[in-house]
Amino acid sequence: MNTGEDNSKLQIRVSRDQRNAESAAFAAQRELDSFHGGPPPVNTLHGLTEHDRKRIDMNNRRRASLQAIADESFHAMAEVYAEVRGSDEPKLQLWYANSSASTNEPLKVVDGAINVLSWTHPGVQLALALDVGGFEDIKANGYSLRSIEVVAKARFDAVLPQISAVYQPGGAVRTKSSPPIKTGLKAVKLHMTPDQAHAFISRMSGLMIVTGAPGSGKTTVAFQRIRFLFDQQDQRDPGERLVPYTPQLTRIFLANNNLAVQAKSLLKNQLDIPDFIVESVGSFVDAYLEHVWLYKHNARPRQKKLSSLEAAARTAILGLSDNYDLVRFWEVFEHQISGRLSEASSADWLSISKTDRTIAARLSTLAEALSRAGDAAVGRDPLISKFTMNAVYSEVLRPYDAARQTMAPNVRDTFDEQFQQWLFWVYDPLSAVATYFGARETEAAQRMRLGTGSRVDEPEILRNAIAEWGVRGYGPEDRPWLAWLLRFALPEETDAQARFRGIPSAISPAMSSGERWTHIVIDEAQDLCAAEASLLGSLVDPDGALTVSADFHQIVSPVHGIRDIKALNVGRSLRGKKAEQIYPFARNMRQSQQIGRFLQGFYEAAFGERPTFGVNEGLQDTKPQLYIAPPHEHARRIKQIAAALRRSEVVNNLAVLQINENEQALAKLRSELQALGVPLAAIWAAAGEGVITTSVERIKGLEFDACIVLGLEEVEMAALNFTLNRAYVALSRPARRLALICSEYPTLLRNVRDKTLFDVFA
């Protein structure tokens, strides 16, 4: 043993880091005192140039980083052998990192420089995630940094006036007790697991898919990657087309609106990212459809209010479709386009100027060219389709331009309007929806049965849907599919002169200041329908980045969701065969070890698979508790549990969760709780004063200190789709305490092999 030598090395590092902390704070303050940020923009008459905006942004970020270092020098240290582009061999480097810095600051001191790097620096993240002695080759990631080998590292609780840290090697130095962990989305920054770090620094383009158990940090790391791309884009290897990553060109799509408040708080307060980049999937799809569907031929949204069961059944018909439906749906659409193009000789725009023989002849030639375009082979891939407006435009460009050039301006305007209306008839998405989904009675009935538990007349529901489509009506469940067809039918060209006149660009809703979005993040992707997933995945710049978080065991809606990522592959815009990387996160970081182990046992019993996630061994609490009581006793048990939890120092919020939403049952329970004097938040609320009472579907993605889960004994008998998933999600919401109240011992828990994972009270 070399304990004395190890202690000596530790003391040397501690003394060095203490000196460097003092020097770095002083040097940063000196830089701030002389910081001017460069000259002002030369000419602002026409607004700031892109160069001006980038320079101002960099100056603001540098000033903020220097202030952070002046206030608190650094939060982590890494000694590494680092190899960079152009070097002959790795060199020993000393790096520090500040969790509030977004720029890399080499601070000049008397005997050289102290490197205080951004927390997003790929080398810092790898060094902190690897074990001492660990080596990582990252040449393939496209960075100027090629590889690192970790010699030593430390994380600091404080550096001034005295160091408090954990060193590796070395151990603890005056460490402080950690504050209680609060629930909610939070940045992990300098405390990522190896899985998270590798995902975080993955290639700065292409598709990154993050999967993993509840509480494994999927959403947090996906959001933090936005900051990484902003801060580290100048570290990319030159050569390929390097798109810019900016807030204006970044969008986060949330499938679950309940996450919006927490997501915006994380972005704005912890990552310094403006929250305007957050979009609701539903709202975006609605806005997209209105932007591109310019002429609807009297199609109109549904005005009649459907019952909740009928609305669920109608949603299930389309919402439970998959990637196979996408390609078959497109094939049906191509058949429609082909047939309608062949009818060009009877189009209204042919009679725009009967008295002018030259115009009439050229329009007739155009009609013949359109009919020939309709003779192309029908396929299933929208990306290589010969029936998109762009493909057809290329085929008929000469006769189209020749006809328009012959016309007087007023005649040309009339022609353009009539031709636009005709094209929207040829490419009418509502007719395709009616043709495709109306003809699949067996599939529709099966989906409605899964989505409603066989509580509706499936043939009658489908007849109602077909009748509504037949009179040009459509509902909210149809809108993603209408938008999806138009996304691939309409031209991508943004130049109005390079497409049929009056036809919108399919990409313009995904642009800012004339540039296509370069980074799209989709959170909880399993909650999208196939059309939404494919639509969003197709919008990002082909050289940009698409970040997706998903756990397909967490689909909770019985009528809307995808079972895998295959829908994202249909029509995806990203270039390259190796554009996809999947990172499974292996550790549940949300919950106590006791709840995590119970969740592992439940996962195996419910899904028949070994759990793919580990538990959080650093957080200890009590075991989950199962209370067996008749229904009339449930309210009293909830009151007793809530009273006990209120006395706990670690429980600040409590949610009572229904696995399967039952409005009548919840209203009755609330009345009983109110009669017992239990304070309640508003029904279905995800937050508020008092006990929260809601369902799994409504709080998907959220977490609480404690949860009481109702209905586990009914799961295996339920006819609704994804009931096991809802149970799994319900049990994964609490961080510290979990109680289950059941009328009888649940069969699922009888199948849990280790009965010591939970306590039973009858």
N, C-alpha and C positions, 0 to 999 in steps of 0.2 A: 504493500500500500504506500502511496505517496501523498498522504493526507497533508503533511506540512507543505510540500511543494504545491499541491492544489490550492491550499489556503493562501499561499503567497501569491499565486497567479490571480486568485480572486481579489485579493486586496489591491494588487496592481491595477486591475481593471476598474475596481470601484473608485480608486483615487483618480485614475485617468478620466473616467466618465464624469466625476464630480468637477474636475478642472474644466473639462470640455463643456459641461452644462453652463458653468459660469461664463466661460469665454463665448459660447454661442449666443447666450442671451445678450451679452454686451455688444457683440458684433452685429447682431440683428437690430438692436436699438440704434446703433451707429448708422447702419444702412438706412433705417427708417428716417432718421434725422436728415439725411442727405438725399432722400428719395424724391425725385421730381417727376418721374414717369414719362419723360420725353416731351417733345414739342407737341402743341395742340394740332388738331387736324388743319390742313392748309385751307381747304375750301369746304364749307358745310352747306353751301347754297342748295345742292342737290342731295343732301343727306350724307351720312358717313359712308366711306368706301369700306369694302370688306377688309382691306388692309388696316384701316383705322379701327374698325371694330375689334379685330384680333389683337391689335396692339393695346387698345384700351382694356380689353378683357385680361390680357396677360399682366398688364400693370396692376390692375385691381387684385388679381390673384396673388401676385408677388407681394404686394403691400399687405394683404391679409395673412399670407404665410409668414412674412417677417414679423408681423405683430404677434402671431401665435408663438413663434420661437422666442421672441423677446419676453412674452408672458410666461411661457413654460417650455423650456428649451427643447426637450424631446421626450418620447414615450417608449422608445424601443432602440436597441442597439444590435448590430450584427457585424461580426468579423467574418469575412468571406474571401475565398480565392475566386475572383471574377474574371471571366474571359469576355472580351468585347470584340466587336467587328474590327478587323484590321490588326489585332494584337497577335504576337507570336506565341504567347503563353499566358496563363492566368496570373493575375497579380493580387497580392494580399491587400484588401481594402477594409476600411472602417467606415461603416454607415450608421447614421442615426436616422430615426423617423419621428415625425411629429404628426399626431392624428388629426390636427386641424390644418395641416399644410397641403396645398394642392400644386405646389411647384417645388423643384429641387433646388436647394440653396447651398452652394459651396461658400461658406462664410470664411473670409480671410481673417487669420489671427497671426500673432507674431511669428510662430514657427511653422506656418503653412496654411492649411484650410481645414475646416470642420464641415463634413458633408452631412447636412440635415435634409433628408429626402422627403418627398411626398409620401403619405401613407399608401398611395396607390402604386408606388414604384414596384415593378414586377420582381426585381431582385430582393427587395425588402420582404414582400409577401412570401416568396419562396423560402427565404432564409428563416423566417419566423415559423413556417410550417414544417420545415425539414428538421430531422434530428441532427444533433451535432455530429459532424463527420459525413453527413449526407451530401450527395452530389446530384445535380439536376442539369441535364443537357436540354436547352430550350432553343436550339438553332432553328427548329422547324416552326417556331411560333412567330417568326418574322420580326424579331426585335434586334436592335444593335447589341444588346446583351446576349451572349451565346451560352454561357453556363456559369453555375456557381457551386462552390463547395463550402459548407458551413464549418467554421472553426469554433465560434462561440456566439452566444446571443443573450439578450436580456430584455425583460419588459419591466418598465418603471411605473410604480405608483406615484412617485415624486422624485425630483432631482434637486430641487432647491427648497430650503437651504441645505438639505441633507438627502442623500440617495435612499430610496426605498424601492427594492427591486427583487426580482427572482432571476438569477444568472444560471446559464447552462454552458459549461459546467460551473459548479460553485454552490448553487443553492440560494436560499433566501437571505436577504440583507435588510433588516429592519422593516419587514413587510407589514402592511396595514390590513385590517379586516375589510373584506369587500362589503359594500352596501347591499341590502336585499335586492334581488333581481325583480324588476317590474315587468308585467306582461305588456305585450304590444310589439309592433315592429321596431327594431333597433339596429343600428349599424354595429357590426362586429369589428370592422377596420383592422386593427393589429392583433386580433385574437381569432383568426380563421383556423378551421381544421385543415389538414392537408387536402381533403376533398374540395373544400370551399376555395382554398387558395389556387389549386390547379384550374378550377373552373373560372375563377376570377381573372386569371392572367392568360386564359386561352387566347387563341389567335384573335387579332383585332378586326377580323372580318368573318363572314360566314355565319352559320347557324350554331348557336350554343344552346343545348337543351339540358336543363337542370332538373333532375328527378330526385325523389327521396321521400322519406317519411314526414308526417306532420312535425313541425318544429325543427326541421333539419337545416333551416336557413335558406330555402330556395328563393323566396321572395327577396329577402335582404341582400343576398349576394347578386341576384339578377339586377337589383336597383343599384348596388354599389358598382357594378360593371359599367354603368353609365358614367360615373365619375372617373373610373379608370380610363375609359376611352377619351374623355375630355382631356385628362391630365397627361396621358402618356402617348398621345398620337404622334408626337415628334420623335419618339423612340423607335418608330417603325423603320424597317429597311427600305431604302428607296428602290425604285424599279417599277413595281406595279402601280396601277392607278390607285392613289391613296385618297379616299374621300374624306372630307372634313367631318368631325364629330362636334356638334354644337347643340345647345338647348333647342334652337329653332328647328334643327333637323332631326330631333329625337322625339319619339312618342312612346308612352307607356299605355298599354291597353289593359284595363281591368275587366275581367269577366264578372267579377263580384263587386258590386257597387258598395257593399259594406266596408270594403277595405280602403275606400277613397280617402277618408279623413286621416287614417293612420299612414297611408302611403304618402300623402302630401306632406304630412308632418315630418316623416323620415327624410324625404327629399329636401325639403326646405330648411329644416332645423339642424339636421345631422350631416347632410351631404352637400349643402349649399347649391342645390339644383332648383331652379324655378318650377313651381308646381303646375304651371300651365301645360306642361308636357303630358299630364295625366288625362286620359280620355276613357270614357265609358264605352265599351264595345257596342252596346245597343244604340247609344246616342250617335256614335260615329257612323254606324251602318245606316241609320235613318238619314243622317245628313248626306252621306255619300250617295244614297239612292236618289235623294231629291236633287242632288247636283248633276247626276249623269242621266237620269230618266226624264229628258226634257219634254217629250211628247208621249203621253200615256194612252192616247186613244180612248179617253173616257174611263180609264181605270181609276178606281177610287178606294180609299181605305175603308175598312169595315166601320160602320156606325153602330150596328147592333151590339149590345153588351151580351157576351156569352156567359153562361154559368161557369163556375170555376172548373167543374168536371169537363164540360165540353171544351173550354179553352185549353185545358191540359191535354185532352185527346187530340185536338187539332194541332197543338204544338208537337206532340209525340210523333205525328206522321212525318214531319220534316226534321224535327230536332234530334231524332235518334238515327238519322241516316249516317252513312259513313263515306269513306273515300271511294268505295266502289259506286256508290250512288252519284258521286261527283262526275266520274268519267262517263257513266251511262247517261246521266242527265245532259252532259255536254253533247253526247252523240245524238240524243233526241233533239236538242237545240239545233245541231247542224242539219239534221233532216228537215226541220222546219225552215231554216234559212235557205237550204237548197231548193225546196219546193216553192218558196215565195219568190226567190230570185228568178225562177223559171217563168213566173207570171209577170215579168217586167213589161212585156208587150201590151199589157192591159192597164198599166199604171196611169193615174190621173195626170202626172206631170208631162205625159206625152202630148197632151192637148193644150200645152201652155201657149202655143202660138200657131194655130192651124193655118193661118193665112200666109205665114212665112215658110216657104217650101224648104229653104236651106236649114232653118232651125228644126223643122219637122224631120228632115232627113237625118240630121245629126243626132237628134234625140232617138230616132229609130235605131240608129247604129249603136247608141249607148245602151238601149234596151236589149239589143242582140248580145252585146258584150256582157251585160249583167246575166243574161240567161246562160251564156257559156260558162261564166264563173260559177253558176249554180250546178254545173255538171261535175265539179271536182269530187274526188273520193272523200266520203264521210269518215271521220275519225273520232278518237276519244280524248285527245290531248289538246287542250286549248292553246298551249304554247307553240304548237306547230300546225295549228289549224289553218286550212285554206279558206275558211269561211268567216274569219274576223273581218271587220270593216277595213282594217288596214290591208289585209290580203286582197280583198275584193277591190279596194281603191287602186292597188298596184296593177291589177288586171285590166281595169277600165279607165285608167288615168287619161290616156290619149283621147278617146271619144268623149269622156266627161269634160275635159278642158276645152276640147274643140267646140262642143255644144255651148258651153257657157260663154266662150269668147265671141260667139256669133250674136249673142243676145244684147239688146240695149239694157242699160243699168236697171230700169224698173222691171223689165221682164226677167232679168237675171235674179233679182231679189225675190220675185214671186216663185220662180223655179226653185231657188235654194230652199225656200220655206216648204214647198210641196215635196221636194225630194227628201228633205229632212224627215218630214212626217211619214213618207213612204218607207224610208229606212227603219224608222222606229216601229213600223208595222212588220217589216221583214224580220227584225231582230227583237220582236216583242217578247219580253221575258215571261209575262204572265201566261201567255198561251203555252209556253214550254212547261211551266209549273203545272198547269192543268193537265197537259198531255202526259207528263211523266208520272206525277204522283197520283193522278186520278186513275191511271191504268193498273196500279199495283195494289189491288184490293187486299190480297193475303198479307203482304208486308205491312200495309197500313193498319189492318186489324190487329196483327201481332204487336205492333208498336203501341197502339192505343191500349191494348190489354196490359202490357207491361207498365205503361205510364199511369193507368188509372185503376189497376187492380180489378179489371173486368167489371167496372161499375157503370159502363156506358153501353149504348147500343152502337157497336162499331160500324155496321153497314149504314145506319142512319147518319152517323157523324160524317162518314165519307161522302154520302150522297149530298149532305148539306154543303160540304166543302166544294164538291164538283159543281153544284148549283151556283155557289157564290162566285167561283172562278168563271163560270159560264156567263155571268152578267157583269164581268170585269170588276169584281170585288176582290180584295185581298186583306189579310190580317197581319198583325205584327210577326207571326210565325213564318210568314212568306217572305218578309222583307230581306233577310240575309241571302236567300236564294235568288231573288230578283237582282239584288246588287251584285251577287257573284257572277251571274251570266253577263251582265253589262260590263263588269270589270274586264272580262276577257274578250267580249265582242267589240267594245269600243276601241278606237286607236289610242296608243300610248303617246304618239307624237304631240308635243306641246305647241308646235308651230301650226297655227290655224290654216296656213296655206298648204300644209303637207297632209291634209286629210279632207274628207268630204266637208263642204262648208256647212256651218251650223251644228256640227256634231262635236260634243265635248270630248276632251281627253280623259281617258280612264285613270290617268295618273295625277291630274291636276289637284284633286282633293288631298293628295299625299305630298304636297310640295309647299315650301315656304320661300318666299322671295325668289321664285324661279328655280329653286333647287329641290330635287327629290329627297325625301327623308332618308337619312343614312343609317339610322339605328332605330329599330322597333323592338320594344319589349312587350311580351305577352305574358301576363301573370295568370296562374290557375287555368292553363290552357285546356285542361280536361273539361271545363265548364262551358266551352264554346261548342256550337254545332259545327259540323264539317264545313259548311259554306263559310262561316265566319273565320275559321282557322285558315282555310285556303285563301280567302280574300286578304286577310291581314298579312299573311306570309308572302303575298305576291306584290306588296306595295313598296317594300324597301328597295333602295338603290342596289343594283346587282353587285356592286363592289362594297356594299355596306355590311352591317351586322344585324342579325336577328337573334334575340335572346328570349328563350321560352322557359318558363318554369311550369312543371306539371307533376301530378301524382295521380295515376289513373285508378288507384284504389280510393280516391277521394271524390269521384263523381257522385254528387248528392241529389241532383234533380232527376226525378224518374222520367222526365220527358225531354231532356235537353243535355247533350254531352257527347264527347268522343272517347273511345276506349284506347286509342293509341295515337301516335304522331303522324300516321300515314296521310291524313288529310292535309297536313302542312307540306307534304311533298307534291301535291297536285297544284301546278301552276306557280311554284315557288320561283322567285325572280333571281335568287342569288346564283352567281357564277361558280363553276368549278365542281368537279365530282367529289372533292374532299372538303366540301363546304360545311359538313355536318359533324358536330362533336357532341357526345352525350356524356354527362357527368352525373353519376348517381351519388347523392350524399348519404353517408352511411351512419350518421349519428343524430339521434334525437336530442337537440340542445334545449328544447322548450321545457321539458317536464322533469320532475324529480326522478331519481333512479327507481323509486317504487312504482310510480305510474308508468314509467317507461318499460319496466320489466313486465308489468301487467299487460301493457299494450302489445308487447311481443307475444305473450301467451295467447291473447285474444286473436291477434293476426293469424297465428298458426292454426287456431281452432276454426276461425271463420273462413279463411281463404285456402286452407290446405297447403300452405307454403311455409318454408322457413322464413322468418322475418329478415328483411334485408337491411335493417338498421340496428345500431347499437344504442345504449342508454347513456344518459348523462350521469356519470358516477360522481360528479362534483356537487350535485344537489340532492340532499337527503331530506326526506319528509315521511309522513305516515303512509301506510299501505291504503289502497282503495278499499272502500267499504260497501258491501252489498246488504241492503235492508229489504227483508221480505215482509210485506204487510198487505192486508186487503186494501182495495182501492179507497174505501172511506177513511183509511188511516193515513193516506199519503200526505195530505196537507199538514197534519199534525207532525209527521216525521220531518217534513221540510222545515217547519218552524223550529223544531228541536235542533236540526243540523245547522240551520242558519244562525241560531243563537250561539251555538258553540263556535262556529267559524268567526263570528263577529268579535270574539274574544282573542282571536289569533292575531299576532303581529304581522304575519305574512300574507293575510287574506284581506284585500281591499275591495274586491268585487266578487259577486257570486251570481251564477247563471243557472237557471233551471231549464233544461233542454229536452224537448220532445224529439225522439228519433224520427217518427213520422208525424208530420204536421197534422194536427186535429184541432181546428178552431173551437169547436163546441166544448171539447174536453178541456182545453186550456182555459176557456172562459169560466167553466165550472170550477176548476182548480183555483183560479184567481179569486173567485168569490169566496171560496172556503178559506183561502189564506188571508184575505182582507178581514173576514169575520174573526180570525184568530189574531188580528193585529199585526200581521207581517207587512212591513212597508214594501211596496212594489214599484218598479219602474213601469213606464208605459208598455202596454202589450206589444209584442214583437220588436221592441226597441233593443238595440245592440249595446246600449250604454245608458247610464242614468242613475239617479238616486234610488236606492232600494234594490230588492232582488229582481234580476232580469228574468223574464219569462218569455221564451221564444222557441224556435225550432232550428234544427241543424241547417236547413237550407238557407235560413236568413242570417246566420252568423258564420257562414263558411269563410275560412281564412282568418278568423279572429281567435283570440285566446283570452282566458280569464284565470284569475288566481284559483278559483274553485268552481266546480260544476256539480250539479245534481242531475243525473240522466234518467229519464223516464222511458219505459217501453221496450227495454231490451228483451223481455220475455216473449214479445210478440214478433220479433224480427224474423225468425225462421219460418213462421206461418204467414208472413206478409206476402201479398201478391205483387206489390209495387216493385218497380225496377230499382236496382241499386240500393236496396234496404240494408244489406250488409255494409255497404260503403258508408251509409249514413250513420250506422252504429259505430263504425270505426272512427269516423270523423268526430262524432259526439264525444267518444272516450278520449280523444286526443286534444280536446280544447283546454282542459285545465292544466295549469303549470304546477300547482302545489297540492291540491286536495281534490279527490274524486269520490263521489258517492253515487250509488245506483239504488233506485227504489223500484222494486218489482212486486207484482202480485203473487208470483211463484218463482221458484228457482229457474233461471233461464237455461235452456238446453245448451246454448253456446258456452256458458260458463261451466257446465258439466263436462264439456269437451276440452276445457283447458287442463292440460296435464298436471301442472303444478298448482295445487289448490292453496298453497301457502302464499300465493301472490296477492291474495285479497282476504279480508275478514268478512265473515257472514254474521248478520244479526237478524234474528227472527222476532 
